[in-house]
Amino acid sequence: MTESEFYKLLNRYLNDSCTPAERAAVERWYDRLEQAEGMGLRPQGQQEIESAIWERLMRGRLPQPAPRVVTMWPAAPVRWAAALALLALGIGWLLLATGRFPAPSSQNPLTATAISNGWTRRSNPTRQVLAFRLPDSSRVSLHPGSSVRYATAFAGARREVHLVGEAFFQVSKNPRRPFLVLTEQVVTTVLGTSFRVKAYAGGKEATVAVRTGKVAVQAREGARLSASPAQPAAGGVLLLPNQQVVYSASQRRLKKELVARPVVLAPQSFEFEERPVAEVLAALEKAYGVTIVYDKARLAACTVSITFYDEPLFDKLGLLCKSLGAYYTLSDTNILIHSPGCQGPLTR
């Protein structure tokens, strides 16, 4: 794709005038930039651009937990926020690829301090999210007021990072050397994935939210550091994409749930014309990697005509429930649909 064609595609994406196939292509392209190494970009500046854009998206995708019971949610226009982030990333990609991107400043506000016994501490004293690479090429986006500590050589059977505050990790895959993030409250173990950890010193709660892959989480007190996603600790939890766990320091327990704003994992067609409600629910399950529980016998005769656009998952569920005269609740990572049933086709 030429530079001109690329800008035209992004412009159509911004104006919501691209085809479903073009929209899916743009979003798949962005996901590949997140997960792949290189992708034709020059190493210098690549990490800073990707991490900055990803953090802007994550701030919109992971707000405070949503209410547990919903009857109807208003639609929320999210395309502009995501599209502008994609446009910024695309501009950075083009400038890097053509060699017109300015060299980064030699003054990096992310402070690195060598401490005793071969460890390094990095702190973020600014008001912006700052990114850097660990010795194994894993990427860390460190939030303001946060710090991480790790072995300078990053040697040994495990890759250990000690976090105070909040950070987003994109971990280089290495099944033989698990990657551990240790905080005051929890221990998070992965083999290679992307996830967010929020655990400030003295905080009443700690949160781990998963973007891709599998993550094992256990309480820090009495933690078994040899645990892994393949063999989680007895008292720990295993998280999949769009899931999170909240650790309560007062109750000393881990609560597993869906993230407040699940993202699409497998794009689906959301245009339904007099289709069974079960088919709509199955498409939502596949798109977001969630489990939706409902009374199959009660909804067996229900059909619906409905089209979803860019509404978040819970908005889609709210609109569907309004059509059915139903409501939904959340139980752990499951979505429960409560419906009296229906007697004929429904339309939105």
C-alpha positions as CSV (number, residue, x, y, z in Angstrom):
1,M,0.0,0.0,0.0
2,T,1.4,3.4,-0.9
3,E,1.4,6.4,1.5
4,S,-1.4,8.0,-0.4
5,E,-3.6,4.9,-0.3
6,F,-2.8,4.5,3.4
7,Y,-4.0,8.0,4.2
8,K,-7.2,7.5,2.1
9,L,-8.0,4.3,4.0
10,L,-7.5,6.0,7.4
11,N,-9.7,8.9,6.2
12,R,-12.5,6.5,5.3
13,Y,-12.0,4.8,8.7
14,L,-12.4,8.2,10.4
15,N,-15.5,9.1,8.5
16,D,-17.0,5.6,9.0
17,S,-17.3,5.2,5.3
18,C,-15.0,2.2,4.8
19,T,-16.4,-1.3,4.2
20,P,-16.5,-3.9,6.9
21,A,-13.6,-5.6,5.3
22,E,-11.5,-2.4,5.2
23,R,-12.4,-1.7,8.8
24,A,-11.3,-5.2,9.9
25,A,-8.1,-4.8,7.9
26,V,-7.1,-1.6,9.7
27,E,-7.8,-3.1,13.1
28,R,-6.0,-6.3,12.2
29,W,-3.0,-4.2,11.0
30,Y,-2.9,-2.3,14.3
31,D,-3.1,-5.6,16.3
32,R,-0.2,-7.0,14.3
33,L,1.9,-3.8,15.1
34,E,1.2,-4.4,18.8
35,Q,2.2,-8.1,18.8
36,A,4.9,-8.4,16.1
37,E,8.5,-7.4,16.3
38,G,9.8,-5.2,13.6
39,M,7.0,-5.1,11.0
40,G,9.3,-3.1,8.8
41,L,9.7,-0.2,11.2
42,R,13.0,1.1,12.2
43,P,13.9,0.2,15.8
44,Q,14.6,3.8,16.8
45,G,11.4,5.4,17.9
46,Q,9.2,2.3,17.2
47,Q,8.6,1.4,20.9
48,E,7.7,5.0,21.9
49,I,5.1,5.4,19.2
50,E,3.4,2.0,19.7
51,S,3.4,2.3,23.5
52,A,2.0,5.8,23.6
53,I,-0.9,5.0,21.2
54,W,-1.7,1.7,23.0
55,E,-1.9,3.5,26.4
56,R,-4.3,6.1,24.9
57,L,-6.5,3.2,23.8
58,M,-6.2,1.3,27.1
59,R,-7.3,4.4,29.0
60,G,-10.6,4.2,27.1
61,R,-10.9,0.5,27.2
62,L,-10.3,-0.1,30.9
63,P,-12.2,2.5,33.0
64,Q,-13.7,1.9,36.5
65,P,-15.9,-1.2,36.7
66,A,-19.3,-0.9,35.2
67,P,-22.5,-1.5,37.3
68,R,-23.3,-5.1,37.8
69,V,-27.0,-4.9,36.7
70,V,-28.1,-3.2,33.6
71,T,-31.4,-2.8,31.8
72,M,-30.4,-0.4,29.0
73,W,-27.1,1.4,28.2
74,P,-26.9,4.5,25.9
75,A,-24.7,4.0,22.9
76,A,-21.3,5.6,23.1
77,P,-19.4,6.9,20.1
78,V,-15.9,5.4,20.4
79,R,-14.8,5.3,16.8
80,W,-13.3,8.7,16.8
81,A,-11.0,8.0,19.8
82,A,-9.8,4.7,18.3
83,A,-9.5,6.1,14.8
84,L,-7.5,9.2,15.9
85,A,-5.1,6.9,17.7
86,L,-4.8,4.7,14.7
87,L,-4.2,7.7,12.5
88,A,-1.4,8.9,14.8
89,L,0.2,5.5,14.8
90,G,-0.1,5.3,11.0
91,I,1.5,8.7,10.6
92,G,4.4,7.6,12.9
93,W,4.7,4.3,10.9
94,L,4.9,6.1,7.6
95,L,7.4,8.7,8.8
96,L,9.6,6.0,10.3
97,A,9.4,3.9,7.2
98,T,10.4,6.7,4.9
99,G,13.1,8.0,7.2
100,R,11.4,11.4,7.9
101,F,10.8,10.9,11.6
102,P,12.9,13.1,13.9
103,A,15.5,11.5,16.0
104,P,14.4,11.1,19.6
105,S,15.8,13.4,22.2
106,S,18.8,12.3,24.1
107,Q,17.2,13.5,27.3
108,N,14.9,10.7,28.5
109,P,12.9,11.7,31.6
110,L,12.6,8.1,32.6
111,T,15.2,7.8,35.3
112,A,17.3,4.6,35.6
113,T,19.3,4.0,38.8
114,A,21.6,1.1,39.5
115,I,21.1,-0.2,43.0
116,S,22.9,-2.8,45.0
117,N,23.3,-6.5,44.1
118,G,23.1,-6.0,40.4
119,W,19.5,-4.6,40.2
120,T,18.2,-1.6,38.3
121,R,15.3,0.7,39.2
122,R,13.4,2.8,36.7
123,S,11.0,5.5,37.8
124,N,8.6,7.8,36.0
125,P,8.6,11.3,37.7
126,T,6.6,12.9,34.8
127,R,2.9,13.3,34.2
128,Q,3.0,11.1,31.1
129,V,3.2,7.4,30.4
130,L,6.8,6.5,29.5
131,A,8.0,3.4,27.7
132,F,11.2,1.4,27.7
133,R,12.5,-2.1,26.9
134,L,13.7,-4.7,29.4
135,P,16.8,-6.7,28.7
136,D,14.7,-9.5,27.2
137,S,13.1,-7.0,24.7
138,S,9.8,-7.1,26.7
139,R,8.1,-3.6,26.6
140,V,6.9,-1.7,29.6
141,S,4.7,1.4,29.6
142,L,5.2,2.9,33.0
143,H,2.5,5.3,34.4
144,P,3.3,8.5,36.2
145,G,4.6,8.1,39.8
146,S,5.3,4.4,39.2
147,S,8.6,2.5,39.3
148,V,9.9,-1.0,38.5
149,R,12.9,-2.9,39.8
150,Y,14.6,-5.8,37.9
151,A,17.9,-7.7,37.8
152,T,20.2,-5.8,35.5
153,A,21.4,-9.0,33.7
154,F,17.9,-10.5,33.7
155,A,19.4,-13.9,34.2
156,G,18.1,-17.0,35.9
157,A,15.2,-19.4,35.5
158,R,12.6,-16.6,36.0
159,R,12.3,-13.0,34.7
160,E,11.3,-11.0,37.7
161,V,10.0,-7.4,37.7
162,H,9.0,-5.7,41.0
163,L,6.3,-3.0,40.4
164,V,5.1,-0.1,42.5
165,G,2.2,1.7,40.8
166,E,0.8,1.0,37.3
167,A,2.3,-0.4,34.1
168,F,1.3,-2.1,30.9
169,F,3.5,-5.1,29.9
170,Q,4.1,-6.6,26.4
171,V,6.1,-9.6,27.3
172,S,8.5,-11.4,24.9
173,K,7.5,-15.1,24.7
174,N,9.8,-17.6,26.4
175,P,8.1,-20.7,27.7
176,R,11.3,-21.8,29.5
177,R,11.6,-18.6,31.4
178,P,8.4,-17.4,33.0
179,F,7.9,-13.6,33.4
180,L,6.8,-12.5,36.9
181,V,5.5,-9.1,38.0
182,L,5.6,-8.9,41.8
183,T,3.7,-6.1,43.7
184,E,3.0,-5.6,47.4
185,Q,-0.4,-7.3,46.9
186,V,-0.2,-9.9,44.0
187,V,2.2,-11.9,41.8
188,T,1.4,-12.1,38.1
189,T,3.0,-14.9,36.0
190,V,3.0,-15.1,32.1
191,L,5.0,-16.8,29.4
192,G,4.5,-14.2,26.8
193,T,1.5,-11.9,26.5
194,S,0.2,-8.4,27.2
195,F,-1.5,-7.2,30.3
196,R,-1.9,-4.3,32.7
197,V,-1.1,-4.3,36.5
198,K,-2.3,-1.6,38.8
199,A,-1.0,-1.9,42.4
200,Y,0.1,1.3,44.2
201,A,1.9,1.1,47.5
202,G,-0.5,0.9,50.4
203,G,-3.5,0.6,48.0
204,K,-6.6,-1.2,49.2
205,E,-6.9,-3.0,45.8
206,A,-4.7,-4.3,43.1
207,T,-5.9,-5.1,39.5
208,V,-4.5,-7.3,36.7
209,A,-6.3,-7.0,33.3
210,V,-5.4,-9.2,30.3
211,R,-5.3,-8.0,26.7
212,T,-3.8,-11.1,25.0
213,G,-2.8,-14.6,26.1
214,K,-3.1,-16.3,29.5
215,V,-2.1,-14.8,32.9
216,A,-1.8,-16.5,36.3
217,V,-2.4,-14.3,39.4
218,Q,-2.0,-15.2,43.0
219,A,-1.8,-13.2,46.3
220,R,1.7,-12.1,47.2
221,E,1.5,-13.5,50.7
222,G,2.5,-17.1,50.6
223,A,2.9,-17.0,46.8
224,R,4.3,-20.0,44.9
225,L,6.8,-18.4,42.5
226,S,7.1,-21.6,40.5
227,A,3.5,-21.4,39.4
228,S,2.7,-20.6,35.8
229,P,-0.3,-20.3,33.5
230,A,0.1,-24.0,32.7
231,Q,0.2,-24.9,36.4
232,P,-1.5,-22.1,38.4
233,A,-1.2,-22.0,42.2
234,A,-4.0,-23.6,44.1
235,G,-5.3,-20.3,45.5
236,G,-4.6,-18.4,42.3
237,V,-6.7,-17.6,39.2
238,L,-6.1,-18.0,35.5
239,L,-7.1,-15.0,33.3
240,L,-7.9,-15.0,29.6
241,P,-8.3,-12.0,27.3
242,N,-11.0,-9.4,28.4
243,Q,-10.8,-10.8,32.0
244,Q,-9.4,-9.2,35.1
245,V,-8.9,-10.0,38.7
246,V,-9.2,-7.5,41.6
247,Y,-7.4,-8.3,44.8
248,S,-8.9,-6.9,48.0
249,A,-6.3,-6.2,50.7
250,S,-8.9,-6.0,53.4
251,Q,-10.6,-9.3,52.5
252,R,-7.4,-11.0,51.2
253,R,-9.2,-12.5,48.2
254,L,-9.0,-12.5,44.4
255,K,-12.2,-11.6,42.5
256,K,-12.3,-12.6,38.9
257,E,-14.5,-10.7,36.5
258,L,-14.8,-9.2,33.0
259,V,-12.9,-6.0,32.2
260,A,-15.2,-2.9,32.1
261,R,-14.8,-2.5,28.4
262,P,-14.0,-5.8,26.6
263,V,-12.4,-5.5,23.2
264,V,-13.2,-7.4,20.0
265,L,-11.0,-10.5,19.8
266,A,-12.5,-12.1,16.7
267,P,-14.5,-9.7,14.4
268,Q,-18.0,-10.9,13.5
269,S,-20.8,-9.6,11.4
270,F,-23.4,-7.8,13.6
271,E,-26.2,-7.4,11.1
272,F,-29.2,-9.6,11.9
273,E,-32.5,-9.7,9.9
274,E,-35.1,-11.8,11.7
275,R,-32.4,-14.1,13.1
276,P,-32.7,-16.3,16.2
277,V,-31.7,-14.5,19.4
278,A,-29.4,-17.5,20.1
279,E,-27.5,-16.6,16.9
280,V,-27.0,-13.0,18.1
281,L,-25.7,-14.2,21.5
282,A,-23.4,-16.7,19.9
283,A,-21.8,-14.0,17.7
284,L,-21.2,-11.8,20.8
285,E,-19.6,-14.7,22.6
286,K,-17.3,-15.4,19.7
287,A,-16.4,-11.8,19.1
288,Y,-15.5,-11.0,22.7
289,G,-14.5,-14.4,24.1
290,V,-17.2,-14.3,26.8
291,T,-19.7,-16.8,28.1
292,I,-23.4,-15.7,27.9
293,V,-25.8,-17.9,30.0
294,Y,-29.5,-17.8,29.2
295,D,-32.6,-20.0,29.2
296,K,-32.4,-21.6,25.8
297,A,-36.0,-23.0,26.0
298,R,-37.5,-19.7,26.9
299,L,-35.7,-17.9,24.0
300,A,-35.9,-20.7,21.5
301,A,-38.8,-19.1,19.5
302,C,-37.4,-15.6,19.6
303,T,-36.1,-13.9,16.5
304,V,-34.7,-10.3,16.2
305,S,-33.8,-7.8,13.6
306,I,-30.9,-5.8,14.9
307,T,-27.7,-4.2,13.7
308,F,-24.7,-3.3,16.0
309,Y,-22.1,-0.8,15.0
310,D,-19.2,0.2,17.3
311,E,-21.0,0.1,20.6
312,P,-19.0,-1.5,23.4
313,L,-20.1,-5.0,24.4
314,F,-22.2,-3.9,27.3
315,D,-24.0,-1.3,25.2
316,K,-24.8,-4.0,22.6
317,L,-26.2,-6.3,25.4
318,G,-28.3,-3.4,26.7
319,L,-29.8,-2.7,23.3
320,L,-30.6,-6.4,22.8
321,C,-32.1,-6.7,26.2
322,K,-34.3,-3.6,25.6
323,S,-35.6,-5.3,22.5
324,L,-36.4,-8.5,24.5
325,G,-37.8,-6.7,27.5
326,A,-35.0,-8.4,29.4
327,Y,-31.9,-7.4,31.5
328,Y,-28.6,-8.9,32.2
329,T,-26.3,-9.3,35.2
330,L,-22.6,-10.3,35.6
331,S,-21.4,-13.2,37.6
332,D,-17.6,-13.6,37.7
333,T,-16.7,-13.7,34.0
334,N,-20.2,-14.9,32.9
335,I,-23.0,-12.7,31.5
336,L,-26.5,-13.9,32.6
337,I,-29.5,-12.9,30.5
338,H,-32.8,-12.7,32.3
339,S,-35.8,-12.8,29.9
340,P,-39.5,-13.6,30.1
341,G,-39.3,-14.9,26.6
342,C,-41.1,-13.6,23.5
343,Q,-44.0,-14.4,21.2
344,G,-42.8,-13.0,17.9
345,P,-40.0,-11.2,16.0
346,L,-38.4,-8.2,17.5
347,T,-36.9,-5.2,15.7
348,R,-34.4,-2.5,16.5
